[in-house]
């Protein structure tokens, strides 16, 4: 290759790089923020936590009751104590979730998201469920992202799969669970999580009656004009999401934290494996709010005081999957019947998991 050819090749390579950067810069910016944020908030801390779980078979005390058998009775002090402990655990992930959600609205072209996740066919749901795995967020931190996905015309099934997949298919939580409880619990949780994320989300999404978006429509669709610069659009989206999410989020954390002794009362070991206790705990788990992986020390503590395998399995499925605050965060973009179906499906999955644990464990 002579000098002229080298120069031409270098020029061509630079042109290709410039073309890729100019066309895909929104995706590159989003991926840069997501990867750096997730490494700082999730991946690196969870790697360190996995080492602790492997060596000590313990990742902390129950956020509900500490080392006690039952939570403290309702009071303002109890409510504020729980709120402080909860937000100390999740505030970084909460901010990251809002940042990622606002970037979805502010810079990612709607046409890209529609092409990947806009169809009501199963492929979009499956792709979104897989995309949720590295995020590792709790249900409330993932909720604003699901909210933004819907606003960008992502299908209901795909948005639900991403939202539910974050807490249920979190690989770090599964690793912690294997070291702290046992790998049989991991298998049970994984099966239930796969059914909810790749089954229930798709069925619930179809309930909206959305029509699939065909490729021909996508090719003809023009990107919507952007108002303002990148920072202005991002700040506007971030502010709107924060105002929509945080007030109800904070209020419900305080309320649920105050009354957690009523939600998780003392269980008599003599009937701690009954079906009605399993059902009650499945409902309680679907309403209550916890940080990522907090279900593990909760179940570990309760089982130490006599809770049976059935209710424990129900909590391992329903506690992380949904919560009352997360349901209210996304209620503006999903029909009520869809959220009712999702909640009921999660509760039934918890009860069935409890029955399986009672028979197998």
BALOBA-1460 file (C-alpha; in Angstrom, 3 decimals):
// residues 361
<rec num="1" residu="x" x="0.000" y="0.000" z="0.000"/>
<rec num="2" residu="x" x="1.549" y="3.289" z="-1.137"/>
<rec num="3" residu="x" x="1.290" y="6.645" z="0.570"/>
<rec num="4" residu="x" x="-1.715" y="7.812" z="-1.447"/>
<rec num="5" residu="x" x="-3.649" y="4.662" z="-0.595"/>
<rec num="6" residu="x" x="-2.816" y="5.051" z="3.089"/>
<rec num="7" residu="x" x="-4.118" y="8.626" z="3.065"/>
<rec num="8" residu="x" x="-7.305" y="7.591" z="1.242"/>
<rec num="9" residu="x" x="-7.904" y="4.737" z="3.681"/>
<rec num="10" residu="x" x="-7.363" y="7.017" z="6.684"/>
<rec num="11" residu="x" x="-9.744" y="9.583" z="5.214"/>
<rec num="12" residu="x" x="-12.345" y="6.898" z="4.572"/>
<rec num="13" residu="x" x="-12.001" y="5.545" z="8.123"/>
<rec num="14" residu="x" x="-12.422" y="9.022" z="9.598"/>
<rec num="15" residu="x" x="-15.484" y="9.578" z="7.439"/>
<rec num="16" residu="x" x="-17.011" y="6.307" z="8.656"/>
<rec num="17" residu="x" x="-16.332" y="7.228" z="12.273"/>
<rec num="18" residu="x" x="-17.823" y="10.683" z="11.747"/>
<rec num="19" residu="x" x="-20.901" y="9.162" z="10.111"/>
<rec num="20" residu="x" x="-21.441" y="6.710" z="12.974"/>
<rec num="21" residu="x" x="-20.912" y="9.435" z="15.585"/>
<rec num="22" residu="x" x="-23.245" y="11.893" z="13.842"/>
<rec num="23" residu="x" x="-26.000" y="9.319" z="13.350"/>
<rec num="24" residu="x" x="-25.791" y="7.407" z="16.600"/>
<rec num="25" residu="x" x="-24.627" y="10.052" z="19.085"/>
<rec num="26" residu="x" x="-27.918" y="9.954" z="21.058"/>
<rec num="27" residu="x" x="-27.488" y="6.222" z="21.641"/>
<rec num="28" residu="x" x="-23.807" y="6.651" z="22.484"/>
<rec num="29" residu="x" x="-24.604" y="9.368" z="25.036"/>
<rec num="30" residu="x" x="-27.330" y="7.249" z="26.619"/>
<rec num="31" residu="x" x="-25.104" y="4.171" z="26.779"/>
<rec num="32" residu="x" x="-22.223" y="6.187" z="28.233"/>
<rec num="33" residu="x" x="-24.386" y="7.593" z="31.031"/>
<rec num="34" residu="x" x="-26.086" y="4.244" z="31.651"/>
<rec num="35" residu="x" x="-22.868" y="2.224" z="31.802"/>
<rec num="36" residu="x" x="-21.010" y="4.696" z="34.016"/>
<rec num="37" residu="x" x="-24.027" y="5.148" z="36.271"/>
<rec num="38" residu="x" x="-24.806" y="1.454" z="36.575"/>
<rec num="39" residu="x" x="-21.167" y="0.600" z="37.266"/>
<rec num="40" residu="x" x="-21.018" y="3.165" z="40.072"/>
<rec num="41" residu="x" x="-24.464" y="2.500" z="41.563"/>
<rec num="42" residu="x" x="-25.007" y="-1.196" z="40.847"/>
<rec num="43" residu="x" x="-22.330" y="-3.346" z="39.263"/>
<rec num="44" residu="x" x="-19.294" y="-2.515" z="41.394"/>
<rec num="45" residu="x" x="-21.127" y="-2.350" z="44.775"/>
<rec num="46" residu="x" x="-22.947" y="-5.606" z="44.013"/>
<rec num="47" residu="x" x="-19.703" y="-7.349" z="43.131"/>
<rec num="48" residu="x" x="-18.329" y="-6.372" z="46.530"/>
<rec num="49" residu="x" x="-21.577" y="-7.436" z="48.188"/>
<rec num="50" residu="x" x="-21.449" y="-10.816" z="46.455"/>
<rec num="51" residu="x" x="-18.060" y="-11.469" z="48.015"/>
<rec num="52" residu="x" x="-19.531" y="-10.725" z="51.444"/>
<rec num="53" residu="x" x="-22.522" y="-12.976" z="50.761"/>
<rec num="54" residu="x" x="-20.248" y="-15.818" z="49.658"/>
<rec num="55" residu="x" x="-18.044" y="-15.615" z="52.752"/>
<rec num="56" residu="x" x="-20.583" y="-14.744" z="55.465"/>
<rec num="57" residu="x" x="-23.895" y="-16.022" z="53.998"/>
<rec num="58" residu="x" x="-25.407" y="-12.752" z="55.178"/>
<rec num="59" residu="x" x="-26.013" y="-9.395" z="53.471"/>
<rec num="60" residu="x" x="-27.601" y="-7.384" z="56.274"/>
<rec num="61" residu="x" x="-30.501" y="-7.237" z="58.672"/>
<rec num="62" residu="x" x="-34.161" y="-7.099" z="57.712"/>
<rec num="63" residu="x" x="-35.255" y="-3.602" z="56.726"/>
<rec num="64" residu="x" x="-38.705" y="-4.442" z="58.134"/>
<rec num="65" residu="x" x="-37.807" y="-5.576" z="61.650"/>
<rec num="66" residu="x" x="-34.029" y="-5.485" z="62.022"/>
<rec num="67" residu="x" x="-33.059" y="-8.494" z="64.135"/>
<rec num="68" residu="x" x="-36.394" y="-8.536" z="65.999"/>
<rec num="69" residu="x" x="-39.210" y="-10.991" z="65.440"/>
<rec num="70" residu="x" x="-41.761" y="-8.321" z="64.549"/>
<rec num="71" residu="x" x="-41.548" y="-4.707" z="63.356"/>
<rec num="72" residu="x" x="-42.191" y="-1.867" z="65.819"/>
<rec num="73" residu="x" x="-45.726" y="-0.555" z="66.160"/>
<rec num="74" residu="x" x="-47.016" y="2.352" z="64.043"/>
<rec num="75" residu="x" x="-45.734" y="5.841" z="64.920"/>
<rec num="76" residu="x" x="-44.198" y="8.864" z="63.260"/>
<rec num="77" residu="x" x="-40.775" y="7.900" z="64.584"/>
<rec num="78" residu="x" x="-41.106" y="4.429" z="63.104"/>
<rec num="79" residu="x" x="-42.243" y="5.907" z="59.788"/>
<rec num="80" residu="x" x="-39.371" y="8.371" z="59.567"/>
<rec num="81" residu="x" x="-36.829" y="5.758" z="60.655"/>
<rec num="82" residu="x" x="-37.912" y="3.429" z="57.871"/>
<rec num="83" residu="x" x="-37.937" y="6.268" z="55.347"/>
<rec num="84" residu="x" x="-34.395" y="7.287" z="56.292"/>
<rec num="85" residu="x" x="-33.073" y="3.730" z="56.060"/>
<rec num="86" residu="x" x="-34.888" y="3.101" z="52.802"/>
<rec num="87" residu="x" x="-33.740" y="6.239" z="50.994"/>
<rec num="88" residu="x" x="-30.195" y="5.831" z="52.279"/>
<rec num="89" residu="x" x="-30.178" y="2.554" z="50.410"/>
<rec num="90" residu="x" x="-31.879" y="3.660" z="47.175"/>
<rec num="91" residu="x" x="-31.169" y="7.363" z="46.616"/>
<rec num="92" residu="x" x="-28.349" y="6.793" z="44.123"/>
<rec num="93" residu="x" x="-30.394" y="4.301" z="42.133"/>
<rec num="94" residu="x" x="-33.416" y="6.606" z="42.324"/>
<rec num="95" residu="x" x="-31.455" y="9.484" z="40.791"/>
<rec num="96" residu="x" x="-29.935" y="7.206" z="38.162"/>
<rec num="97" residu="x" x="-33.391" y="5.901" z="37.257"/>
<rec num="98" residu="x" x="-34.688" y="9.447" z="36.784"/>
<rec num="99" residu="x" x="-31.619" y="10.396" z="34.720"/>
<rec num="100" residu="x" x="-31.974" y="7.366" z="32.450"/>
<rec num="101" residu="x" x="-35.719" y="7.911" z="32.124"/>
<rec num="102" residu="x" x="-35.272" y="11.566" z="31.203"/>
<rec num="103" residu="x" x="-32.610" y="10.661" z="28.633"/>
<rec num="104" residu="x" x="-35.019" y="8.190" z="27.045"/>
<rec num="105" residu="x" x="-37.447" y="11.074" z="26.539"/>
<rec num="106" residu="x" x="-34.935" y="13.816" z="25.751"/>
<rec num="107" residu="x" x="-32.420" y="12.341" z="23.319"/>
<rec num="108" residu="x" x="-33.348" y="8.848" z="22.119"/>
<rec num="109" residu="x" x="-35.297" y="9.154" z="18.858"/>
<rec num="110" residu="x" x="-38.769" y="7.739" z="19.218"/>
<rec num="111" residu="x" x="-38.435" y="5.904" z="15.915"/>
<rec num="112" residu="x" x="-35.496" y="3.856" z="17.279"/>
<rec num="113" residu="x" x="-37.399" y="2.785" z="20.363"/>
<rec num="114" residu="x" x="-40.447" y="1.920" z="18.264"/>
<rec num="115" residu="x" x="-38.382" y="-0.218" z="15.937"/>
<rec num="116" residu="x" x="-36.923" y="-2.193" z="18.835"/>
<rec num="117" residu="x" x="-39.763" y="-2.272" z="21.339"/>
<rec num="118" residu="x" x="-42.793" y="-0.740" z="19.619"/>
<rec num="119" residu="x" x="-44.481" y="-3.857" z="18.337"/>
<rec num="120" residu="x" x="-47.138" y="-5.685" z="20.314"/>
<rec num="121" residu="x" x="-45.607" y="-8.946" z="19.106"/>
<rec num="122" residu="x" x="-43.717" y="-11.147" z="21.520"/>
<rec num="123" residu="x" x="-40.291" y="-10.164" z="20.163"/>
<rec num="124" residu="x" x="-40.491" y="-6.643" z="21.620"/>
<rec num="125" residu="x" x="-41.509" y="-7.976" z="25.032"/>
<rec num="126" residu="x" x="-38.669" y="-10.503" z="25.023"/>
<rec num="127" residu="x" x="-36.069" y="-7.920" z="23.983"/>
<rec num="128" residu="x" x="-37.181" y="-5.513" z="26.711"/>
<rec num="129" residu="x" x="-37.086" y="-8.264" z="29.322"/>
<rec num="130" residu="x" x="-33.519" y="-9.125" z="28.349"/>
<rec num="131" residu="x" x="-32.562" y="-5.420" z="28.329"/>
<rec num="132" residu="x" x="-33.743" y="-5.170" z="31.946"/>
<rec num="133" residu="x" x="-31.274" y="-7.741" z="33.264"/>
<rec num="134" residu="x" x="-28.155" y="-5.513" z="33.481"/>
<rec num="135" residu="x" x="-30.088" y="-2.580" z="35.010"/>
<rec num="136" residu="x" x="-30.649" y="-4.367" z="38.339"/>
<rec num="137" residu="x" x="-33.000" y="-1.682" z="39.692"/>
<rec num="138" residu="x" x="-35.786" y="-2.023" z="42.220"/>
<rec num="139" residu="x" x="-39.354" y="-1.671" z="41.001"/>
<rec num="140" residu="x" x="-39.673" y="2.012" z="42.001"/>
<rec num="141" residu="x" x="-36.380" y="3.074" z="40.409"/>
<rec num="142" residu="x" x="-37.266" y="1.246" z="37.184"/>
<rec num="143" residu="x" x="-40.793" y="2.682" z="37.101"/>
<rec num="144" residu="x" x="-39.822" y="6.138" z="35.703"/>
<rec num="145" residu="x" x="-37.943" y="4.420" z="32.858"/>
<rec num="146" residu="x" x="-41.011" y="2.326" z="32.028"/>
<rec num="147" residu="x" x="-43.040" y="5.539" z="32.172"/>
<rec num="148" residu="x" x="-40.736" y="7.241" z="29.663"/>
<rec num="149" residu="x" x="-40.672" y="4.183" z="27.420"/>
<rec num="150" residu="x" x="-44.448" y="4.292" z="27.130"/>
<rec num="151" residu="x" x="-44.357" y="8.003" z="26.340"/>
<rec num="152" residu="x" x="-41.952" y="7.204" z="23.522"/>
<rec num="153" residu="x" x="-44.496" y="4.761" z="22.066"/>
<rec num="154" residu="x" x="-42.846" y="1.597" z="23.349"/>
<rec num="155" residu="x" x="-45.450" y="-1.162" z="23.518"/>
<rec num="156" residu="x" x="-47.157" y="-1.926" z="26.805"/>
<rec num="157" residu="x" x="-45.788" y="-5.464" z="26.872"/>
<rec num="158" residu="x" x="-42.196" y="-4.319" z="26.359"/>
<rec num="159" residu="x" x="-42.485" y="-1.540" z="28.946"/>
<rec num="160" residu="x" x="-43.948" y="-3.962" z="31.483"/>
<rec num="161" residu="x" x="-41.257" y="-6.548" z="30.752"/>
<rec num="162" residu="x" x="-38.512" y="-3.993" z="31.355"/>
<rec num="163" residu="x" x="-40.150" y="-2.742" z="34.542"/>
<rec num="164" residu="x" x="-40.777" y="-6.203" z="35.998"/>
<rec num="165" residu="x" x="-37.516" y="-7.655" z="34.712"/>
<rec num="166" residu="x" x="-35.338" y="-5.218" z="36.633"/>
<rec num="167" residu="x" x="-36.182" y="-6.529" z="40.126"/>
<rec num="168" residu="x" x="-37.171" y="-10.112" z="39.287"/>
<rec num="169" residu="x" x="-34.291" y="-11.073" z="36.976"/>
<rec num="170" residu="x" x="-31.594" y="-9.123" z="38.812"/>
<rec num="171" residu="x" x="-28.548" y="-11.443" z="38.534"/>
<rec num="172" residu="x" x="-26.876" y="-9.931" z="41.597"/>
<rec num="173" residu="x" x="-29.932" y="-10.631" z="43.746"/>
<rec num="174" residu="x" x="-29.993" y="-14.224" z="42.524"/>
<rec num="175" residu="x" x="-26.331" y="-14.636" z="43.449"/>
<rec num="176" residu="x" x="-26.915" y="-13.145" z="46.909"/>
<rec num="177" residu="x" x="-29.901" y="-15.437" z="47.364"/>
<rec num="178" residu="x" x="-27.892" y="-18.509" z="46.470"/>
<rec num="179" residu="x" x="-25.168" y="-17.732" z="49.006"/>
<rec num="180" residu="x" x="-27.489" y="-16.574" z="51.810"/>
<rec num="181" residu="x" x="-30.517" y="-18.880" z="51.482"/>
<rec num="182" residu="x" x="-29.646" y="-21.666" z="49.052"/>
<rec num="183" residu="x" x="-29.612" y="-22.282" z="45.317"/>
<rec num="184" residu="x" x="-32.953" y="-24.102" z="45.426"/>
<rec num="185" residu="x" x="-34.529" y="-20.763" z="46.334"/>
<rec num="186" residu="x" x="-32.746" y="-19.211" z="43.355"/>
<rec num="187" residu="x" x="-34.237" y="-21.806" z="41.018"/>
<rec num="188" residu="x" x="-37.737" y="-21.172" z="42.371"/>
<rec num="189" residu="x" x="-37.397" y="-17.390" z="42.134"/>
<rec num="190" residu="x" x="-35.909" y="-17.600" z="38.640"/>
<rec num="191" residu="x" x="-38.738" y="-19.729" z="37.306"/>
<rec num="192" residu="x" x="-41.344" y="-17.385" z="38.793"/>
<rec num="193" residu="x" x="-39.458" y="-14.345" z="37.465"/>
<rec num="194" residu="x" x="-39.251" y="-15.730" z="33.935"/>
<rec num="195" residu="x" x="-42.975" y="-16.499" z="33.922"/>
<rec num="196" residu="x" x="-43.878" y="-12.999" z="35.140"/>
<rec num="197" residu="x" x="-41.468" y="-11.079" z="32.894"/>
<rec num="198" residu="x" x="-41.820" y="-13.048" z="29.677"/>
<rec num="199" residu="x" x="-45.353" y="-14.344" z="30.180"/>
<rec num="200" residu="x" x="-47.455" y="-12.058" z="32.341"/>
<rec num="201" residu="x" x="-45.989" y="-8.877" z="30.829"/>
<rec num="202" residu="x" x="-46.865" y="-10.035" z="27.312"/>
<rec num="203" residu="x" x="-50.409" y="-11.073" z="28.253"/>
<rec num="204" residu="x" x="-50.995" y="-7.811" z="30.129"/>
<rec num="205" residu="x" x="-49.611" y="-5.836" z="27.211"/>
<rec num="206" residu="x" x="-52.005" y="-7.516" z="24.799"/>
<rec num="207" residu="x" x="-54.846" y="-6.446" z="27.064"/>
<rec num="208" residu="x" x="-54.289" y="-2.840" z="25.968"/>
<rec num="209" residu="x" x="-55.422" y="-3.723" z="22.458"/>
<rec num="210" residu="x" x="-52.495" y="-1.963" z="20.801"/>
<rec num="211" residu="x" x="-51.887" y="-2.733" z="17.151"/>
<rec num="212" residu="x" x="-48.442" y="-3.803" z="16.043"/>
<rec num="213" residu="x" x="-46.307" y="-1.161" z="14.387"/>
<rec num="214" residu="x" x="-45.163" y="-2.430" z="11.017"/>
<rec num="215" residu="x" x="-41.776" y="-1.813" z="9.461"/>
<rec num="216" residu="x" x="-43.310" y="0.130" z="6.569"/>
<rec num="217" residu="x" x="-44.939" y="2.556" z="8.957"/>
<rec num="218" residu="x" x="-41.665" y="2.957" z="10.825"/>
<rec num="219" residu="x" x="-39.741" y="3.748" z="7.644"/>
<rec num="220" residu="x" x="-42.208" y="6.443" z="6.661"/>
<rec num="221" residu="x" x="-42.312" y="8.006" z="10.116"/>
<rec num="222" residu="x" x="-40.338" y="11.239" z="10.541"/>
<rec num="223" residu="x" x="-38.510" y="12.078" z="13.770"/>
<rec num="224" residu="x" x="-40.360" y="14.599" z="15.878"/>
<rec num="225" residu="x" x="-38.770" y="18.052" z="16.005"/>
<rec num="226" residu="x" x="-36.797" y="18.757" z="19.164"/>
<rec num="227" residu="x" x="-37.508" y="21.939" z="21.064"/>
<rec num="228" residu="x" x="-34.476" y="23.476" z="22.719"/>
<rec num="229" residu="x" x="-30.962" y="22.148" z="23.133"/>
<rec num="230" residu="x" x="-30.023" y="18.783" z="24.550"/>
<rec num="231" residu="x" x="-29.507" y="20.056" z="28.109"/>
<rec num="232" residu="x" x="-32.765" y="22.012" z="28.089"/>
<rec num="233" residu="x" x="-34.724" y="18.993" z="26.827"/>
<rec num="234" residu="x" x="-33.100" y="16.719" z="29.380"/>
<rec num="235" residu="x" x="-33.676" y="19.160" z="32.256"/>
<rec num="236" residu="x" x="-37.309" y="19.584" z="31.276"/>
<rec num="237" residu="x" x="-37.863" y="15.830" z="31.140"/>
<rec num="238" residu="x" x="-35.972" y="15.227" z="34.393"/>
<rec num="239" residu="x" x="-37.946" y="17.901" z="36.241"/>
<rec num="240" residu="x" x="-41.277" y="16.602" z="35.008"/>
<rec num="241" residu="x" x="-40.471" y="13.012" z="35.958"/>
<rec num="242" residu="x" x="-39.209" y="14.050" z="39.386"/>
<rec num="243" residu="x" x="-42.339" y="16.083" z="40.112"/>
<rec num="244" residu="x" x="-44.576" y="13.249" z="38.946"/>
<rec num="245" residu="x" x="-42.765" y="10.508" z="40.841"/>
<rec num="246" residu="x" x="-41.121" y="11.759" z="44.014"/>
<rec num="247" residu="x" x="-44.027" y="13.254" z="46.027"/>
<rec num="248" residu="x" x="-46.227" y="10.142" z="45.894"/>
<rec num="249" residu="x" x="-43.135" y="7.974" z="46.246"/>
<rec num="250" residu="x" x="-42.035" y="9.715" z="49.458"/>
<rec num="251" residu="x" x="-45.528" y="9.827" z="50.932"/>
<rec num="252" residu="x" x="-46.143" y="6.117" z="50.442"/>
<rec num="253" residu="x" x="-42.733" y="5.106" z="51.795"/>
<rec num="254" residu="x" x="-43.591" y="7.010" z="54.981"/>
<rec num="255" residu="x" x="-47.058" y="5.457" z="55.240"/>
<rec num="256" residu="x" x="-45.965" y="1.898" z="54.480"/>
<rec num="257" residu="x" x="-42.990" y="2.235" z="56.790"/>
<rec num="258" residu="x" x="-45.229" y="3.401" z="59.603"/>
<rec num="259" residu="x" x="-47.660" y="0.505" z="59.332"/>
<rec num="260" residu="x" x="-45.272" y="-2.302" z="58.493"/>
<rec num="261" residu="x" x="-46.092" y="-4.034" z="61.800"/>
<rec num="262" residu="x" x="-49.688" y="-4.385" z="60.541"/>
<rec num="263" residu="x" x="-48.575" y="-5.508" z="57.087"/>
<rec num="264" residu="x" x="-46.168" y="-8.125" z="58.478"/>
<rec num="265" residu="x" x="-47.610" y="-9.220" z="61.833"/>
<rec num="266" residu="x" x="-46.257" y="-11.880" z="64.180"/>
<rec num="267" residu="x" x="-46.700" y="-15.340" z="62.682"/>
<rec num="268" residu="x" x="-47.217" y="-18.391" z="64.869"/>
<rec num="269" residu="x" x="-44.745" y="-21.127" z="63.791"/>
<rec num="270" residu="x" x="-47.497" y="-23.720" z="64.220"/>
<rec num="271" residu="x" x="-49.460" y="-22.348" z="61.258"/>
<rec num="272" residu="x" x="-46.671" y="-20.444" z="59.514"/>
<rec num="273" residu="x" x="-46.804" y="-22.669" z="56.424"/>
<rec num="274" residu="x" x="-50.545" y="-22.567" z="55.828"/>
<rec num="275" residu="x" x="-52.040" y="-21.529" z="52.524"/>
<rec num="276" residu="x" x="-53.827" y="-18.494" z="53.918"/>
<rec num="277" residu="x" x="-50.604" y="-17.159" z="55.473"/>
<rec num="278" residu="x" x="-48.905" y="-17.685" z="52.110"/>
<rec num="279" residu="x" x="-51.708" y="-15.796" z="50.362"/>
<rec num="280" residu="x" x="-51.662" y="-12.945" z="52.900"/>
<rec num="281" residu="x" x="-47.903" y="-12.560" z="52.602"/>
<rec num="282" residu="x" x="-48.132" y="-12.626" z="48.808"/>
<rec num="283" residu="x" x="-50.540" y="-9.674" z="48.942"/>
<rec num="284" residu="x" x="-48.436" y="-7.853" z="51.541"/>
<rec num="285" residu="x" x="-45.303" y="-8.332" z="49.452"/>
<rec num="286" residu="x" x="-46.988" y="-6.918" z="46.353"/>
<rec num="287" residu="x" x="-47.970" y="-3.742" z="48.232"/>
<rec num="288" residu="x" x="-44.868" y="-3.096" z="50.332"/>
<rec num="289" residu="x" x="-41.751" y="-1.293" z="49.153"/>
<rec num="290" residu="x" x="-38.150" y="-2.432" z="49.664"/>
<rec num="291" residu="x" x="-34.714" y="-1.690" z="48.208"/>
<rec num="292" residu="x" x="-33.017" y="-4.080" z="45.800"/>
<rec num="293" residu="x" x="-32.313" y="-7.518" z="47.323"/>
<rec num="294" residu="x" x="-33.848" y="-6.547" z="50.686"/>
<rec num="295" residu="x" x="-36.231" y="-9.485" z="50.380"/>
<rec num="296" residu="x" x="-33.328" y="-11.819" z="51.196"/>
<rec num="297" residu="x" x="-32.565" y="-10.629" z="54.768"/>
<rec num="298" residu="x" x="-36.306" y="-10.150" z="55.355"/>
<rec num="299" residu="x" x="-36.998" y="-13.795" z="54.548"/>
<rec num="300" residu="x" x="-33.860" y="-14.966" z="56.343"/>
<rec num="301" residu="x" x="-34.960" y="-13.204" z="59.540"/>
<rec num="302" residu="x" x="-38.572" y="-14.369" z="59.340"/>
<rec num="303" residu="x" x="-37.584" y="-17.974" z="58.721"/>
<rec num="304" residu="x" x="-35.271" y="-17.842" z="61.714"/>
<rec num="305" residu="x" x="-38.326" y="-17.008" z="63.837"/>
<rec num="306" residu="x" x="-40.418" y="-19.810" z="62.347"/>
<rec num="307" residu="x" x="-41.875" y="-18.614" z="59.044"/>
<rec num="308" residu="x" x="-42.563" y="-21.550" z="56.735"/>
<rec num="309" residu="x" x="-41.213" y="-22.159" z="53.247"/>
<rec num="310" residu="x" x="-44.536" y="-21.277" z="51.585"/>
<rec num="311" residu="x" x="-44.905" y="-17.684" z="52.820"/>
<rec num="312" residu="x" x="-41.143" y="-17.196" z="52.462"/>
<rec num="313" residu="x" x="-41.287" y="-18.153" z="48.780"/>
<rec num="314" residu="x" x="-44.281" y="-15.858" z="48.259"/>
<rec num="315" residu="x" x="-42.319" y="-12.941" z="49.695"/>
<rec num="316" residu="x" x="-39.253" y="-13.715" z="47.576"/>
<rec num="317" residu="x" x="-41.406" y="-13.288" z="44.463"/>
<rec num="318" residu="x" x="-43.831" y="-10.500" z="45.353"/>
<rec num="319" residu="x" x="-41.704" y="-8.179" z="47.506"/>
<rec num="320" residu="x" x="-39.344" y="-7.131" z="44.684"/>
<rec num="321" residu="x" x="-41.750" y="-7.438" z="41.736"/>
<rec num="322" residu="x" x="-44.149" y="-4.541" z="42.313"/>
<rec num="323" residu="x" x="-45.159" y="-2.160" z="45.070"/>
<rec num="324" residu="x" x="-47.937" y="0.322" z="45.689"/>
<rec num="325" residu="x" x="-45.648" y="3.335" z="44.986"/>
<rec num="326" residu="x" x="-44.323" y="1.880" z="41.722"/>
<rec num="327" residu="x" x="-47.839" y="1.058" z="40.532"/>
<rec num="328" residu="x" x="-48.929" y="4.646" z="41.147"/>
<rec num="329" residu="x" x="-45.854" y="6.018" z="39.364"/>
<rec num="330" residu="x" x="-46.748" y="4.209" z="36.129"/>
<rec num="331" residu="x" x="-50.541" y="4.426" z="36.376"/>
<rec num="332" residu="x" x="-50.750" y="7.378" z="33.956"/>
<rec num="333" residu="x" x="-49.406" y="5.329" z="31.027"/>
<rec num="334" residu="x" x="-51.111" y="1.979" z="31.599"/>
<rec num="335" residu="x" x="-54.843" y="1.245" z="31.727"/>
<rec num="336" residu="x" x="-56.088" y="0.357" z="35.190"/>
<rec num="337" residu="x" x="-57.112" y="-3.112" z="34.038"/>
<rec num="338" residu="x" x="-53.519" y="-3.802" z="32.945"/>
<rec num="339" residu="x" x="-52.052" y="-2.826" z="36.306"/>
<rec num="340" residu="x" x="-54.724" y="-4.842" z="38.104"/>
<rec num="341" residu="x" x="-53.830" y="-7.865" z="35.984"/>
<rec num="342" residu="x" x="-50.112" y="-7.384" z="36.629"/>
<rec num="343" residu="x" x="-50.630" y="-7.071" z="40.382"/>
<rec num="344" residu="x" x="-52.961" y="-10.051" z="40.506"/>
<rec num="345" residu="x" x="-50.568" y="-12.069" z="38.365"/>
<rec num="346" residu="x" x="-47.648" y="-11.278" z="40.656"/>
<rec num="347" residu="x" x="-49.714" y="-12.282" z="43.710"/>
<rec num="348" residu="x" x="-50.797" y="-15.547" z="42.083"/>
<rec num="349" residu="x" x="-47.183" y="-16.242" z="41.090"/>
<rec num="350" residu="x" x="-46.190" y="-15.701" z="44.708"/>
<rec num="351" residu="x" x="-48.888" y="-18.075" z="45.978"/>
<rec num="352" residu="x" x="-47.972" y="-20.763" z="43.448"/>
<rec num="353" residu="x" x="-44.311" y="-20.375" z="44.343"/>
<rec num="354" residu="x" x="-45.284" y="-20.777" z="47.980"/>
<rec num="355" residu="x" x="-47.198" y="-23.984" z="47.230"/>
<rec num="356" residu="x" x="-44.240" y="-25.313" z="45.255"/>
<rec num="357" residu="x" x="-41.849" y="-24.482" z="48.100"/>
<rec num="358" residu="x" x="-44.128" y="-26.180" z="50.628"/>
<rec num="359" residu="x" x="-44.144" y="-29.373" z="48.544"/>
<rec num="360" residu="x" x="-40.485" y="-29.345" z="47.465"/>
<rec num="361" residu="x" x="-38.652" y="-27.868" z="50.432"/>
